[in-house]
Amino acid sequence: MGEDISTTSFSREHRQRYREKVRRCLDVFEEMLTSHHFEHAPSRTGMEIELNLVGADQQPTMKNAEVLAEIADPAFQTELGRYNIELNVPPAELSGEAVLELEHKLRQDLNHAEQRAARHGAAIAMIGILPTLRPEHLAGSWMSASPRYRALEEAIFAARREDLDLDIDGPEPLQMSTGTIAPESACTSVQLHLQVAPTDFAAHWNAAQLLAGPQLALAANSPYLFGHQLWPETRTELFLQATDTRSPELRNQGVRPPVHFGDGWITSIFDLFEENVRYFPALLPECTEEDPEAVLAGGHTPQLHELRLHNGTVYRWNRPVYDVVDDAPHLRVENRVLPAGPTVVDTLANAAFYYGAMEMLAREERPTWTRMSFAAARANFTAGARAGVEAELYWPGFGQVPWDELVLRHLLPMAAEGLAQRGVAASVIDRYLPIIEARCTWRRNGASWQTGTVAALERRGLDRPAALRQMLRLYLTGMHANEPVHTWETPS
């Protein structure tokens, strides 16, 4: 959820000062971009995996503080809900067999965390939305102890001046009102980071936007919320609605929500930060004492805390990131499209597909986004989330085409070539991309396995809550086996 803050209440003076400071940071950022004040080290990748904690009854268990203390590893951090934790993967290069080594390391880390969580009667679930979550679980003390989370909730409701409405269609539509942002904690994702040079940022962000629809169709894993079967990737619509600062009237006027696909292709990362400042009011207006102009003039790197904090409350599905490590600034594309799970090997297959395909799309002499409207990319995103393995997507040269045909005929070969050009070993490509191919061939992903399994269990006579619990037990068995989800059996 971004950087921590030190207070939860802000005055009018705070907001005015913050707005002025953000604009100063934006000016300094522009100067840094034009003066090439950025690190040009080899491109690195990173990953964040959000996780759920469940008890022996497969219900969420509000024990993240106890579990994190037991794990005692700074790679594991708190998240919004007390039943959420997050695993942060350090940045590394993709080349050689690094991804195979990462798979082994992730399994080790998760096994260690699982063992420590078990001491508190908890187990770890890597899944887009915890299917056994119910509204009653989010009453009372559900939120993690962090000033940022409390301040964010207060800011969202101060902007709205009324409760949040959830209205999600699907096979079993859900409509409800809530006075908290608690439903947002149900959204657990995998975030993929790619460090890029300023001159390359726009091409990579545009490419990531193109891939968002195929990513969702390929990897949807969030079909259930509060017992209702909704979209294959319900998480995207839930995140939009559960953090919406707009009243219905502002929505009708076309005001942008904080969860935002975007408005158009870009020519520079500056376009996105400028859009933040122009269109999105501050939710957490905390200022620091840094003088960014003086820091830059003194030959050092400004933190631009206010600009970064503001950017952290605009939830683009592909977010621009400015960061500073050891006084060296760098830029990243943060891909927030994917749900968590089902397995480590599925997660890394999704990542390999994304990084490889993005590499080639960003390098095209005549970029695909110059032949495709941004509205079509946005429509693909919605189709991938709403329809999953039944999605049809638009792509230049193909027209309207089933997602699996687009991936198999075009994007998967592109991903293989992109990984090879990044120096990724053939052993890595041969392990992960066939998983993507098989998902396309069998038209199976985590969401289709979940809904197929629940339907089979209900035919056996289980009611919905019991079927969801049993499905989650089977899911966790498959998750720990680390066999790709397309190979999982569905009960007969």
C-alpha positions in Angstrom: 0.0 0.0 0.0 3.0 2.3 -0.3 5.2 4.3 2.1 4.4 4.8 5.8 3.2 8.1 7.2 3.5 9.6 10.7 0.1 11.1 11.2 -3.5 10.3 10.4 -5.0 13.8 10.5 -4.4 16.7 8.1 -5.4 20.3 8.2 -6.3 22.6 5.3 -2.9 24.1 5.7 -1.3 20.7 5.4 -3.2 20.2 2.1 -2.2 23.5 0.6 1.5 23.1 1.6 1.5 19.6 0.2 0.0 20.6 -3.1 2.7 23.3 -3.5 5.4 20.8 -2.5 4.2 18.2 -5.0 4.4 20.7 -7.8 7.9 21.6 -6.8 8.9 17.9 -6.8 7.3 17.6 -10.2 9.4 20.4 -11.5 12.6 18.9 -10.1 11.7 15.5 -11.5 11.3 17.1 -14.9 14.7 18.7 -14.6 16.2 15.4 -13.6 14.7 13.7 -16.7 16.1 16.3 -19.0 19.5 16.2 -17.5 19.9 12.4 -17.6 20.3 12.3 -13.8 19.5 8.5 -13.6 21.2 5.3 -13.0 22.1 3.3 -16.2 22.9 0.0 -14.6 21.7 -3.3 -16.2 17.9 -3.6 -16.1 16.6 -5.4 -13.0 13.4 -7.1 -12.1 11.6 -7.4 -8.8 8.4 -9.0 -7.4 5.9 -8.6 -4.6 3.6 -11.5 -3.7 0.6 -10.8 -1.4 -0.7 -13.7 0.7 -3.6 -14.7 2.9 -3.6 -16.4 6.3 -6.2 -19.1 7.0 -7.0 -21.3 10.0 -7.7 -25.0 10.1 -11.3 -24.3 9.1 -10.1 -22.5 5.9 -11.5 -19.2 7.2 -9.3 -16.1 7.3 -7.3 -15.7 10.6 -6.4 -12.3 11.8 -2.9 -13.1 13.0 -0.4 -11.4 10.7 1.4 -9.6 13.5 2.0 -12.9 15.3 3.0 -14.7 12.2 5.4 -12.0 10.9 7.1 -11.9 14.3 7.5 -15.7 14.1 8.8 -15.6 10.6 11.3 -12.8 11.6 12.4 -12.1 8.0 12.3 -8.5 6.6 11.3 -9.9 3.2 7.8 -10.6 4.8 5.8 -7.5 5.5 2.4 -6.5 6.7 -0.5 -5.7 4.4 -3.9 -4.0 4.7 -5.8 -6.8 6.4 -4.7 -8.6 9.5 -5.1 -11.8 7.5 -2.7 -10.5 4.8 1.1 -10.6 4.5 3.4 -9.8 1.7 6.7 -11.4 0.4 9.1 -9.0 -1.3 11.6 -10.4 -3.7 14.9 -8.4 -4.0 15.7 -6.9 -7.4 17.8 -9.0 -9.7 18.7 -9.5 -13.4 16.8 -12.0 -15.4 19.7 -13.4 -17.4 21.0 -16.9 -17.2 19.2 -19.3 -14.9 18.3 -16.7 -12.3 14.6 -17.5 -12.6 15.2 -21.2 -11.8 17.2 -20.1 -8.7 14.4 -17.7 -7.8 11.8 -20.6 -8.0 13.8 -22.6 -5.5 14.3 -19.6 -3.2 10.6 -18.7 -3.2 9.6 -22.3 -2.4 12.1 -22.3 0.5 10.8 -18.9 1.8 7.2 -19.9 1.6 7.8 -23.3 3.2 9.7 -21.6 6.1 6.8 -19.1 6.5 4.3 -21.9 6.4 6.1 -23.7 9.2 6.3 -20.6 11.3 2.6 -19.7 10.6 1.6 -23.2 11.7 2.8 -22.3 15.2 -0.1 -19.9 15.4 -2.6 -22.2 13.8 -2.3 -20.5 10.4 -1.6 -21.6 6.9 -0.6 -19.5 3.9 -2.9 -19.2 0.8 -1.6 -17.6 -2.4 -4.8 -16.8 -4.2 -6.3 -13.7 -5.9 -9.3 -13.5 -3.5 -9.7 -15.8 -0.5 -12.9 -17.6 -1.5 -14.0 -18.3 2.1 -13.9 -14.7 3.1 -17.3 -13.4 4.4 -18.4 -9.9 5.3 -18.6 -10.8 9.0 -14.8 -11.5 8.9 -14.3 -7.8 8.1 -16.2 -6.4 11.0 -14.3 -5.2 14.1 -10.5 -5.4 14.3 -9.7 -6.4 10.7 -7.1 -3.7 9.8 -3.4 -4.1 10.3 -1.8 -1.6 12.8 -0.4 1.1 10.5 -1.1 4.8 10.5 -1.1 4.8 6.7 -4.0 2.3 6.4 -6.2 4.2 8.9 -5.4 7.5 7.3 -6.2 6.1 3.9 -9.6 4.8 5.0 -10.4 8.2 6.6 -9.3 10.1 3.5 -11.4 8.0 1.2 -14.6 8.4 3.2 -13.9 12.1 3.8 -13.8 12.5 0.0 -16.9 10.4 -0.6 -19.0 11.7 2.4 -21.0 8.4 2.2 -20.6 4.7 2.4 -19.0 2.7 -0.4 -21.3 0.7 -2.7 -20.1 -2.6 -4.2 -22.1 -3.6 -7.3 -20.4 -6.4 -9.3 -22.2 -8.4 -11.9 -21.5 -11.9 -13.0 -23.3 -15.3 -12.6 -24.2 -14.4 -9.0 -24.2 -10.6 -8.8 -23.2 -8.9 -5.6 -24.6 -5.7 -4.2 -23.8 -4.3 -0.8 -22.7 -1.1 1.0 -19.9 -0.8 3.4 -18.6 1.9 5.8 -14.9 0.7 5.5 -12.3 -0.1 2.9 -12.1 -3.6 4.3 -13.2 -5.3 1.1 -10.1 -3.9 -0.6 -8.0 -6.2 1.6 -9.5 -9.2 -0.2 -7.5 -8.2 -3.3 -4.2 -10.1 -3.2 -1.9 -9.7 -6.2 1.6 -10.3 -7.6 3.4 -7.1 -8.6 6.1 -7.3 -11.2 8.8 -4.6 -11.4 11.1 -3.7 -14.2 13.8 -1.1 -14.0 14.1 0.9 -17.2 16.0 4.0 -18.4 14.0 7.2 -18.8 14.3 7.1 -22.6 12.8 3.6 -22.6 10.1 4.1 -20.1 7.2 5.1 -22.4 7.7 2.2 -24.7 7.8 -0.3 -21.8 4.7 1.2 -20.1 2.7 1.3 -23.4 3.7 -2.4 -24.0 2.6 -3.3 -20.4 -0.7 -1.7 -21.1 -1.1 -3.8 -24.2 -0.4 -7.0 -22.3 -2.9 -6.3 -19.5 -5.8 -7.9 -21.2 -4.0 -11.1 -22.2 -2.4 -11.3 -18.7 -5.8 -11.4 -17.1 -7.4 -14.0 -19.5 -4.3 -16.2 -19.0 -4.0 -15.9 -15.2 -7.4 -15.0 -13.7 -7.6 -16.5 -10.2 -10.3 -14.5 -8.3 -13.8 -15.8 -9.2 -15.4 -15.7 -5.7 -16.2 -12.9 -3.3 -18.3 -13.2 -0.2 -19.6 -16.5 -1.5 -20.7 -15.1 -4.9 -19.3 -16.3 -8.2 -18.6 -13.1 -10.0 -15.8 -12.4 -12.6 -12.9 -14.8 -13.2 -10.7 -11.9 -12.1 -13.2 -10.1 -9.7 -10.2 -8.5 -8.0 -9.8 -5.8 -10.6 -13.4 -4.5 -10.2 -13.4 -5.0 -6.5 -10.2 -2.9 -6.1 -11.8 -0.1 -8.2 -15.0 0.0 -6.2 -13.6 -0.6 -2.7 -11.2 2.4 -3.0 -13.5 4.8 -5.0 -13.3 8.3 -3.6 -16.0 9.5 -6.0 -19.7 10.0 -5.2 -22.1 8.7 -7.9 -22.5 12.3 -9.2 -18.7 12.7 -9.7 -18.7 9.3 -11.4 -21.4 10.5 -13.8 -19.2 13.5 -14.6 -16.4 11.3 -15.7 -14.0 12.1 -12.8 -11.1 9.6 -12.7 -11.1 7.0 -9.9 -7.9 6.3 -7.9 -7.8 2.8 -9.5 -7.1 3.8 -13.0 -6.2 2.0 -16.3 -5.2 5.2 -17.9 -6.3 7.7 -20.5 -3.9 7.3 -23.4 -0.5 6.1 -24.7 2.4 8.1 -23.3 5.6 9.6 -24.6 7.4 10.0 -21.3 7.1 8.9 -17.6 6.6 12.6 -16.9 3.1 12.4 -18.6 1.9 10.1 -15.8 3.3 12.0 -12.9 2.0 15.2 -14.4 -1.5 13.6 -14.7 -1.3 12.6 -11.0 -0.7 16.2 -10.0 -3.3 17.6 -12.4 -6.2 15.2 -11.8 -5.9 13.4 -8.4 -6.4 15.2 -5.1 -4.1 14.3 -2.2 -5.3 11.5 0.1 -2.3 11.6 2.4 -0.9 15.1 2.3 2.2 14.6 4.5 5.2 16.9 3.9 8.9 16.5 4.7 11.5 19.1 5.2 13.5 18.2 2.1 14.2 21.1 -0.2 14.3 19.2 -3.5 15.8 22.1 -5.6 18.6 22.6 -3.1 19.4 18.9 -2.9 19.6 18.6 -6.6 21.7 21.7 -7.0 24.1 20.3 -4.3 24.8 17.3 -6.5 22.7 14.8 -4.6 19.5 13.0 -5.4 16.3 14.3 -3.9 13.9 11.7 -2.4 10.8 13.6 -3.8 8.8 12.1 -1.0 5.7 14.1 -1.7 5.6 13.1 -5.4 6.2 9.5 -4.5 3.6 9.5 -1.7 1.0 11.0 -4.0 1.9 8.4 -6.7 1.3 5.7 -4.1 -2.4 6.6 -3.8 -3.0 6.5 -7.6 -3.5 2.8 -8.3 -2.7 2.4 -11.9 -2.6 -1.2 -13.1 0.8 -0.3 -14.6 2.2 2.2 -12.2 5.3 4.5 -12.8 7.8 4.3 -10.0 10.6 6.8 -9.1 12.9 5.4 -6.4 16.3 6.2 -4.9 18.8 3.5 -3.7 22.2 4.6 -2.3 21.7 8.1 -3.6 21.1 6.8 -7.2 17.7 7.4 -8.7 16.0 4.9 -11.0 12.6 4.4 -12.7 10.5 1.2 -12.8 7.3 0.0 -14.4 5.2 -1.7 -11.7 2.8 -4.2 -13.2 -0.1 -4.7 -10.8 -2.4 -6.7 -13.1 -1.8 -10.3 -11.9 -3.6 -12.1 -9.0 -1.6 -14.1 -6.6 -1.1 -17.8 -7.2 -2.0 -20.5 -7.8 1.6 -21.8 -7.4 5.2 -20.5 -7.5 5.8 -22.1 -10.9 2.6 -20.6 -12.3 3.6 -17.2 -10.9 7.0 -17.4 -12.5 5.5 -18.6 -15.8 3.3 -15.5 -15.8 6.3 -13.3 -15.1 8.4 -14.9 -17.9 5.6 -14.4 -20.4 5.2 -10.8 -19.3 8.8 -9.8 -19.3 9.6 -11.6 -22.6 6.6 -10.2 -24.5 7.0 -6.7 -23.1 10.7 -6.7 -24.3 9.7 -7.4 -27.9 6.6 -5.1 -27.9 8.8 -2.2 -26.6 11.4 -2.8 -29.3 9.0 -2.9 -32.3 10.0 -0.5 -35.2 6.3 0.2 -35.7 4.9 -0.2 -32.2 1.6 -2.0 -31.8 0.1 0.9 -29.8 0.5 3.1 -32.8 -2.0 0.8 -34.6 -4.4 0.3 -31.7 -6.6 2.7 -29.8 -6.1 3.0 -26.1 -9.8 2.4 -25.7 -9.3 -1.1 -27.3 -6.5 -1.8 -24.8 -8.8 -0.8 -22.0 -11.6 -3.0 -23.4 -9.2 -5.9 -23.6 -8.4 -5.4 -19.9 -12.1 -5.5 -18.9 -12.7 -8.5 -21.2 -9.8 -10.5 -19.7 -11.1 -9.8 -16.1 -14.8 -10.3 -16.9 -14.6 -13.4 -19.1 -11.3 -15.1 -18.3 -10.8 -18.2 -20.5 -13.8 -17.2 -22.5 -12.4 -13.7 -23.4 -12.0 -12.3 -26.9 -9.5 -9.6 -27.4 -8.7 -7.1 -30.1 -5.3 -7.0 -31.7 -4.0 -5.3 -34.8 -3.6 -7.8 -37.6 -5.9 -10.3 -35.9 -9.0 -8.3 -35.2 -11.3 -9.7 -32.5 -9.7 -13.0 -31.6 -10.0 -15.6 -28.7 -7.3 -14.8 -26.1 -5.7 -18.3 -26.4 -5.3 -17.9 -30.2 -3.6 -14.5 -29.7 -1.2 -15.8 -27.1 -0.3 -19.1 -29.0 0.1 -17.6 -32.4 1.6 -14.2 -31.6 2.5 -13.3 -28.0 4.1 -16.6 -26.8 6.7 -16.8 -29.6 7.3 -13.1 -29.0 7.9 -13.9 -25.3 10.4 -16.6 -26.1 12.4 -14.3 -28.3 12.3 -11.5 -25.8 13.6 -13.7 -23.0 16.4 -14.9 -25.3 17.3 -11.4 -26.2 17.5 -10.6 -22.4 20.1 -13.4 -22.0 17.7 -15.8 -20.3 18.9 -19.4 -20.5 17.1 -21.9 -22.7 16.5 -24.1 -19.6 14.4 -21.2 -18.1 12.4 -20.6 -21.3 11.8 -24.4 -21.7 10.5 -24.7 -18.1 8.1 -21.7 -17.9 6.7 -20.9 -21.4 5.3 -24.4 -22.0 3.1 -23.8 -18.9 1.6 -20.8 -20.7 1.2 -22.9 -23.9 -0.6 -25.6 -21.9 -2.9 -23.1 -20.2 -3.9 -21.9 -23.7 -4.3 -25.3 -25.2 -6.5 -26.6 -22.3 -8.1 -23.2 -21.7 -7.6 -23.6 -18.0 -6.4 -21.1 -15.3 -6.9 -20.8 -11.6 -10.3 -19.3 -11.9 -11.7 -22.0 -14.2 -10.3 -24.7 -11.8 -11.9 -23.0 -8.8 -15.3 -22.7 -10.4 -15.2 -26.2 -11.9 -14.2 -27.7 -8.6 -16.9 -25.8 -6.6 -19.5 -26.9 -9.2 -18.5 -30.5 -8.9 -18.6 -30.4 -5.1 -22.0 -28.8 -5.1 -23.2 -31.6 -7.5 -22.1 -34.0 -4.7 -24.4 -32.3 -2.3 -22.2 -29.7 -0.5 -23.7 -26.3 0.1 -21.8 -23.2 -1.1 -19.8 -22.5 2.1 -18.8 -26.1 2.5 -17.8 -26.4 -1.2 -15.7 -23.3 -1.0 -13.9 -24.7 2.1 -13.2 -28.0 0.5 -12.1 -26.3 -2.8 -9.6 -24.2 -0.8 -8.3 -27.4 0.9 -7.6 -28.9 -2.5 -6.2 -25.7 -3.8 -3.7 -25.5 -0.9 -2.6 -29.1 -1.7 -1.9 -28.1 -5.3 -0.2 -24.9 -4.3 2.2 -26.7 -2.1 2.8 -29.5 -4.7 3.9 -26.6 -7.1 2.5 -28.4 -10.1 1.0 -26.0 -12.7 -2.7 -25.3 -12.2 -3.6 -26.6 -15.7 -2.6 -30.1 -14.5 -4.8 -30.1 -11.4 -7.7 -32.6 -11.4 -11.3 -31.4 -10.9 -13.5 -33.7 -8.8 -15.9 -35.7 -10.8 
